[in-house]
Amino acid sequence: MRELPLPTMPLAELPAGRRRGILPSRPSTPSPSGAATAAAAPERLSVGWARHQDEVREAQRLRHQVFAVEMGARLSPVSGTPEGHDADLFDPYCEHLIVRCLDERSPQAGEVIGTYRVLTPQAARRVGGFYSETEFDLTRLRPLRDRMAELGRSCVHEDHRQGGVILGLWGALGSFLVRNGLDSVIGCASMSMRDGGHAAASLWDRLSRTHLAPIELQVRPRLALPVDDLRRDLPVEAPPLIKGYLRCGATVLGAPAWDPDFHTADLPMLLQLRDLPEKYRRHFLGH
């Protein structure tokens, strides 16, 4: 079975040190019983960059569990991918950020429970473009490309979605961007199509009036969600990840694309570090 090589990058493009940081997550939710109990000790998390192919495979196993098993996505892994893994042609060119749970009380102790992958501008040129370009025409983003990275394949194990994992991921991503002189990130934020797309169309209708990027940065979907044929008046709430991006100053770049394999509507989003609110700038960028 052929192993995919890890990307070879110039020193300036690599995360500084590639070392792991250990941090506590947010405390667990109190018991609903109402009994007076001591606050549960927070679990310990390790956040770091995958250093070899075995760690990339761990991230790919988590992705398969979340996307295929939990969400029902129809994955098409590249040749040579082990069973039960999510892998595509972009993976060998990406940096893979992983979070492990170090709490011995957890059945997943030591396993990867959260992941993100990052495609830098240099790596995007080597692979022939960004993953987002399979869903959107990014022509108008050309002036940003030299300092723009792409975030993707974000997922967290269903037992660890209280907030600490995603905060740890975002903190490491912020350091990566600063150290590598990158000032913009793009990505596709997914919304479920289980209701046929009505909720996604309604959310897009609302965000198009409140968080739409200026016309010079807007992009077009290659396979558009047919929003004109769907309800757009539902009182829907943005998924947690989209809500988090918006709080950080992200904008929506245009109408959602329809991804039939993942059965999602994907919103193109852009975050420019200059737009980060001060409190997030201190937390994620350290200044």
C-alpha positions in Angstrom: 0.0 0.0 0.0 1.5 3.3 -1.1 2.0 5.9 1.6 1.4 9.6 0.6 4.5 11.7 1.3 4.2 14.7 3.7 4.7 18.1 2.0 8.2 19.5 1.7 8.1 23.2 2.4 10.7 26.0 2.7 11.7 26.7 6.3 9.8 30.1 6.4 6.6 28.3 5.5 6.7 25.7 8.3 5.1 26.2 11.7 7.8 27.4 14.0 9.2 24.6 16.1 6.3 22.1 15.3 6.1 21.6 19.0 3.0 20.7 20.9 1.3 22.9 23.5 -0.7 21.4 26.3 -3.7 23.4 27.5 -6.9 22.7 29.6 -10.2 22.8 27.8 -13.3 24.5 29.2 -14.8 22.8 32.2 -17.4 20.1 31.5 -21.1 21.0 31.7 -22.4 20.7 35.3 -24.6 17.7 36.1 -28.3 18.4 35.1 -29.4 16.6 38.3 -29.2 19.8 40.3 -27.2 18.1 43.1 -24.4 20.1 44.6 -21.3 18.5 43.1 -17.7 19.7 42.7 -16.9 21.3 39.4 -15.4 18.7 37.0 -11.7 19.1 36.3 -11.1 20.2 32.8 -9.6 17.7 30.4 -6.1 18.2 29.2 -5.5 18.8 25.4 -2.4 18.7 23.3 -2.4 20.9 20.2 0.3 20.5 17.5 1.1 19.9 13.9 1.3 16.4 12.4 5.0 15.5 12.2 4.8 12.3 10.1 2.3 10.3 8.0 1.0 8.2 10.9 -0.3 11.3 12.5 -1.9 12.5 9.3 -3.6 9.1 9.1 -5.0 9.7 12.6 -6.6 13.0 11.4 -8.0 11.3 8.3 -9.6 8.6 10.5 -11.3 11.3 12.5 -12.5 13.0 9.4 -14.0 9.8 8.1 -15.7 9.2 11.3 -17.3 12.6 11.4 -18.0 13.2 7.7 -18.9 9.7 6.5 -20.2 7.8 9.5 -21.8 10.7 11.4 -22.9 13.0 8.6 -23.4 10.4 5.8 -21.0 12.0 3.3 -20.2 10.1 0.2 -16.4 10.2 0.2 -14.1 9.4 -2.8 -10.7 8.8 -1.3 -7.6 8.7 -3.5 -6.0 5.5 -4.5 -4.0 3.8 -1.7 -6.1 5.3 1.1 -6.7 2.8 3.9 -10.3 1.8 4.7 -12.0 4.1 7.1 -10.0 7.2 6.2 -10.8 10.4 4.4 -8.0 11.5 2.1 -7.9 13.5 -1.1 -5.3 14.8 -3.5 -4.8 18.0 -1.5 -3.7 16.2 1.7 -0.1 15.7 0.8 0.4 19.4 0.2 -1.3 20.5 3.5 -0.2 21.1 7.0 -2.4 19.1 9.4 -3.2 20.6 12.8 -4.3 18.0 15.4 -5.7 18.1 19.0 -5.3 15.1 21.3 -7.1 14.4 24.5 -4.6 13.6 27.2 -7.2 12.9 29.9 -6.9 9.3 31.1 -10.5 9.4 32.1 -11.6 9.7 28.5 -12.1 6.6 26.3 -10.3 8.6 23.6 -7.2 9.3 25.8 -4.3 10.1 23.5 -6.4 9.9 20.3 -6.9 12.8 17.8 -10.2 14.5 18.7 -9.9 17.6 16.5 -8.2 18.6 13.3 -7.8 21.3 10.6 -5.7 21.3 7.5 -4.0 24.4 6.1 -3.0 24.9 2.4 -0.5 27.8 2.0 -0.2 29.9 -1.1 3.1 28.1 -2.1 1.5 24.7 -1.6 -1.6 25.7 -3.6 0.6 26.6 -6.5 2.2 23.2 -6.4 -1.1 21.3 -6.3 -2.7 23.5 -8.9 -5.0 25.6 -6.8 -7.1 25.7 -3.6 -9.7 23.1 -2.7 -12.3 25.9 -2.7 -11.7 26.4 -6.4 -13.4 23.0 -7.0 -16.6 24.7 -5.8 -16.1 28.4 -6.6 -14.5 30.7 -9.2 -12.0 32.6 -7.1 -10.8 35.0 -9.8 -11.6 38.1 -7.8 -9.4 37.0 -5.0 -6.3 37.0 -7.2 -4.8 40.2 -5.5 -4.9 38.3 -2.1 -3.5 35.0 -3.1 0.2 35.5 -2.3 -0.6 36.0 1.4 -3.8 33.9 1.6 -4.1 30.4 3.1 -7.0 28.0 2.9 -8.5 26.2 6.0 -10.4 23.0 5.4 -11.6 19.6 6.7 -12.3 21.0 10.1 -13.9 18.5 12.5 -14.1 17.7 16.2 -15.1 14.4 17.8 -18.7 14.4 18.9 -17.7 13.8 22.5 -15.5 17.0 22.6 -17.5 19.8 21.2 -17.8 22.0 24.2 -15.5 24.7 22.9 -12.0 24.0 24.2 -10.9 22.0 21.1 -11.9 24.6 18.5 -10.3 27.4 20.6 -7.1 25.4 20.8 -7.1 24.9 17.0 -7.8 28.6 16.3 -5.0 29.7 18.6 -2.4 27.5 16.8 -3.7 28.7 13.4 -3.3 32.3 14.4 0.3 31.7 15.4 0.9 29.9 12.1 -0.4 32.8 10.0 1.6 35.4 11.8 4.9 33.4 11.6 4.4 32.8 7.9 3.4 36.3 6.9 -0.1 35.4 5.9 -2.9 37.9 6.4 -6.0 36.2 4.9 -7.7 32.9 5.1 -10.5 31.4 3.0 -12.6 28.3 3.4 -16.0 26.7 2.8 -18.3 26.6 5.7 -20.9 23.9 5.4 -24.6 23.8 6.2 -26.7 20.6 6.3 -29.1 19.9 3.4 -31.2 17.4 5.4 -34.2 19.7 5.0 -33.7 20.0 1.3 -31.7 23.2 1.6 -34.4 25.6 3.0 -32.4 26.4 6.1 -29.2 27.0 4.1 -31.1 29.3 1.7 -32.6 31.2 4.6 -29.3 31.7 6.3 -27.7 32.9 3.1 -30.5 35.4 2.6 -29.9 36.8 6.0 -26.1 36.9 5.8 -26.2 38.4 2.3 -27.7 41.5 4.0 -25.4 41.6 7.0 -22.1 40.0 6.2 -21.5 40.1 2.4 -18.1 41.0 1.2 -17.7 44.0 -1.2 -18.3 43.3 -4.8 -14.6 43.2 -5.7 -14.1 40.2 -3.5 -17.3 38.2 -4.3 -17.0 34.8 -5.9 -19.4 32.6 -7.9 -20.3 28.9 -7.1 -19.7 26.4 -9.8 -22.7 24.3 -8.8 -25.0 26.8 -7.1 -27.6 26.0 -4.4 -30.9 26.8 -6.2 -31.9 29.4 -3.5 -34.6 31.0 -5.7 -36.5 27.7 -5.6 -36.2 27.3 -1.8 -37.7 29.0 1.2 -35.6 31.9 2.5 -37.7 33.1 5.4 -37.0 30.5 8.1 -35.7 31.8 11.4 -32.5 29.7 11.3 -29.4 30.1 13.4 -25.9 29.9 12.0 -24.0 26.7 12.8 -21.4 27.2 15.6 -18.4 27.2 13.2 -20.0 29.9 10.9 -21.1 31.9 14.0 -17.5 31.8 15.3 -16.1 33.0 12.0 -18.5 35.9 11.8 -17.6 36.9 15.4 -14.0 37.0 14.3 -14.8 39.5 11.5 -15.2 37.0 8.5 -17.3 37.9 5.5 -19.4 35.8 3.2 -18.0 35.9 -0.4 -21.2 34.9 -2.2 -24.0 32.5 -2.6 -23.6 28.9 -1.4 -22.5 26.0 -3.6 -24.2 22.7 -3.4 -21.9 19.7 -2.6 -23.8 16.6 -3.5 -21.1 14.2 -2.1 -21.2 15.8 1.4 -24.9 16.7 1.0 -24.2 20.2 2.2 -24.5 23.8 1.1 -21.1 25.5 1.3 -20.7 29.2 2.0 -17.4 30.7 0.8 -15.9 32.8 3.6 -12.9 35.1 4.0 -11.2 36.3 7.1 -8.6 39.1 6.9 -6.5 39.4 10.0 -6.9 43.2 9.9 -10.6 42.7 10.6 -10.1 40.6 13.8 -11.7 42.4 16.8 -9.2 43.5 19.4 -10.2 40.8 21.9 -9.6 38.0 19.4 -6.5 39.6 18.1 -5.0 39.4 21.6 -6.2 35.9 22.1 -5.3 34.3 18.8 -2.4 36.5 17.5 -0.8 37.5 20.8 -0.9 41.2 20.2 
